Amino acid sequence: MSEIVEKIIRLIEEHGDSQYGGEAVSQKEHALQAAHLAMENGEQANIVVAGLLHDIGHLLHHLPDDAPDHGVDDFHEELANDFLKQHFTNEVVEPVRLHVAAKRYLCQVDPSYLGLLSEPSIISLGLQGGPMTLEECAIFEANPYHKDAVILRKYDDLAKVPELEVKPVAYYAPYLESFTL
């Protein structure tokens, strides 16, 4: 197993027990559920891996779990991007980088989407800039990975089920390896 895959597994295992925003799951449960749901729905392997890694930025900073409740955006998508782009291909890195933008995008292009968001997601949406403008939507759509980011976002929104049975982090090691640089 490569050093970076071992590091990611260790990071999720050792630091993933913190609460995921104001949700009823931990960071680790959220990551594993996003990967699990993508796999269960037959998504491409890059979406499965992006599901596992999309919120790894939350594990790379030292802010409290309730930072959004205090008006603090942790810019976790940027932290994840800075970390992941050194080790993984764009098929994984770009959807992760864009998953917050995808939430903002969906709020603009799908009037019903905002009603699907949990209260913590609505709070973070405000910190992240709110729904995109039409100009921002056009820029987002110009990125070749924007559709993957929207797919990833769907699993991000669904991956909040307390006590859902999923595979352990180590199960995803071969998937992670297949997208390393």
N, C-alpha and C positions, 0 to 999 in steps of 0.2 A: 504494500500500500504506500502511495506517495506521502511525502511529508505534509503537503498541504491538505490532503484528504484526512490524514490523522489529526491534524490541527483543527480542522472544522468539526470533526466528530467530537473531539475533546471539548472544543468551545461550546458546542450545543449541549453536550452531556453535563459539563461542569458549571455552565452559566445560564442554562436555559430554564431553570426552575423559577425565575422571576416572573411576576404576573405580566401578561400581555395586555398592556394598556389598562383599561378598566374592564376587560373581558373576563370571562369565567374560566379561562385556560392560561397555562404558562406559555412562555416564549417557545419552549421546546414542543409542547403539545400543538401549538399553532403551526409551527414549521412542519412538523410531521404530518399533521392533518392536511395542510395545503399540498404536500407532495403526494400523500395517500389519495386524496380526492382527485388530483390530476391523473394519477395512475389508474384509479378505478374508472375514470371516464375516458380512458384510452388516449390521453394526450401524448404528444411527442415527448421524448425523453428530456429535451431541454426545458420543457415546461415543468416536468416533475422535479428536476434539479433546481430550477428557479423557484419553485414552490418551497423547497426545503431551505433555500438560501435567501429568500426575498427580504427577510427581516433581520438578517445577521448583523446589520448595522446597530440594532438595539443592543446587541451583546458586545459591541466594540466601544461603547461610550460608558461614562461613569455617572450618568444622570440618574435621578431616582425614577422608579417605575411610573410615578404619577406626574412626571414633568409636564405633560400636556394639560393636566388639570390646573397647572400654575402658569399657563400661557407660554410654555417653552416647547418649541419644535426641535427635536433632536437631529433633524436632517439625516435620519438613518439610511435613506436611500443613497445619499452621497457618501456616507461612511462605507456602506456596503460596496458601492461602485469602486471607490478608491482601493479597497482591500481586494475585491474579487478580480478586478481587471488585470492584476498582476499574475493571476493564476489560472483563469478560466477564459473560455472562448466567448465571443460576443453573443452567441446564441443563448447563453445563460446570463451574462452580465447585463446586457441591454434591457431585457424584460425586468430584471431586478431594479435597475436604475430608473426605469420608467413606471414602476408599479404605483407610485404616489401620483404621478402625472396622469396615469390611467384612471384613477379615481376622480380626479378633477375633470378629466375629459368626459367620462361617463356622466358626470353631473350636468354637463352642458348639453350633451347630445341625446341623452335618454331621460326625459322628464320624470320617469318613475324610479330611476336609480337612487336618487337621494332618499326616498322612502324606504329603501332596502337596507340602508346603513344603520349600524348600531350607534347608540349614543356616543361611545368613545370615538368611533370613526367620524362622526359628525363634528366632534370637538377638534379632532386632528385635521379634518378638512379645512376648518377655519384657520388653523395655524399654517396650513400648507398653501394658502392662497385662495381657497374657495373654488367654485367652478371656473373652468377655463373660459377665457374670452374666445370669440370666433377666430381671432388671429392666432392665439395659442393653440387652438384645435388644429388649424392648418399646419402649424409647425410640428405638432405631435404626429399628425398623420403622415408627414413627410419622412419620418423615421421608419426604416424598413422593419423594425421590430415592434412597431406600435400594436399590431394585432396580437402578437404574443404577449405583450404587456397587458392588454385588455383581457385575454384569456387568463393570465396569471391573477389578475385582479379579482376575477370571479371566484377563484379558489381561496384567495386571501380573505374575501368577504365571508365565505362559507366555513372556513377553518376555525370555528369558535365553539365547538361542541364539547361540553364537559365529558370526560371519561370515554371518548370514542376510542375504540381499539384500533391501533395502527402498528405498523412494523417499527422496529427500533432504528435509531440513526444509522447504525453500522450496516443495515440492509442496503442503504443507498450508496455505499462506498463504490461499487462498480459503476453506478450512474455518474457519480461525481468524477471518477477517474476518466470516464469517456469524454469529458469536456475540459480537462485540464490542458494547459498549454505545454 
